[in-house]
């Protein structure tokens, strides 16, 4: 049985591979600020994506997207803004708060849903 941390790491690896396959360039992973953490920061053209990754291995806790709460959205917004303020080169890019949800089926196959503009 995988630990919660191992499941999260597996999900982050799956998410990074998926985004690269779709033409995104991964800039950073697991970036912390005083407001929270961004799982993954990706870029595509003149857009920058602050990606929250949610992974589920079964139906016990609902689907991965169910874990995006108003509190999580607030933290995502504050964290992304702090990072944009810190990295001047990102200030010319169009920011997106994104969610990548991974639900593993009983065979261990991932079902991925990427919402690039999950929070407007």
N, C-alpha and C positions, 0 to 999 in steps of 0.2 A: 504494500500500500504506500503510495506516494504521500509525502507530507504536503501541507498547504504551500510551503515555500517551494518545494519541488514542482508542484502543479503550476504555480505562478511562473517559475523559471521556464518550464516547458511551454507555457502559453506565450511568454514573451519571445522565445526563440521562434515559435510557429508564426507569431504575428510579424516579426522582423522579416522572416523568409517570405511570407505572403506579400508584404508591402514592397519588398525588393522586386518580387516577380511582377508587380503592377507598375513598376517604374519609379517608385519612391526611393530617395536616398536617405538612409538612416544617419542622422546627425549625432544624436546622443541617446543613451538609455539610462533609466533610473536616476533622474536628476532631481535632487532635493532642494527645496527652498524652505523658508520658515513657514510658508503657507501650505506646503504639502509636497507631493512627489509627482513627477510626470514619468510614466512608464517608458515612453518612447517619443522622441522628437524626430519627425521626418520632413523632408523637403521634396517638392516637385515643382520645378519651374520657379515662379515668383510667389509660391505659396509655402507656408510652414504649418505643420500639423502637430499639435500637442495631443498625443494619443493615450487614452486610458484603455488598458487591456483588462478584460474580465474573462476568466476561464472557469468553466464548470466541467466536471467529469461525470455528472449524473444529475438526476432531477431533484435530489434532496433539498437543495437550496434554491430551486427555481432555475430559470434560464439565466445566462450570463448578463443579458441586457437588464434584467430585473435589479441588478446590483447598482445601477446608476441612479442615485438618489439626489434630491435637491441639495443636500449638504455636499455631496461629491461634486456636483456641478459648480457650486460656489468655490470649493477648493481648487477645482480645475481652472476656473476663471482667474482667481487670484494668483495661482502659481504661474500660469502662462503669462500674465501681465508682468509679474516680477522678473521672469526670464527675459521677456522682450525688453524691459527697462535695462537689464544687465548687459544684454548683447546688442549693442548699437546696430550691428550689421543686420539684425533681424527686423529692425524697425521699418525697413522698406518693403518687407514681405507681407503678404496677406495672411493673417493668422486664422487658423481653424481649430476649434476644440472638437476632437474626434474620439470615437469609441470603436474599438475592435473587440467583438465578442466571439469567444470560441466555446462551443459546446461539443465535447467529445461524446460520441455515441458508444454503445455497448461494445463495439468492436475496436474502440480506441481511435476511430477516425475523426478528425476535426471537422466541424461545420462552422465556417467563418462568416461573420457578418461585419462588414466595415461601414461605419457611418462617418464619412469624412467631415461632415458639417452637423454633428450631433447636437451641438448647442449653439443657438444663434443669439 
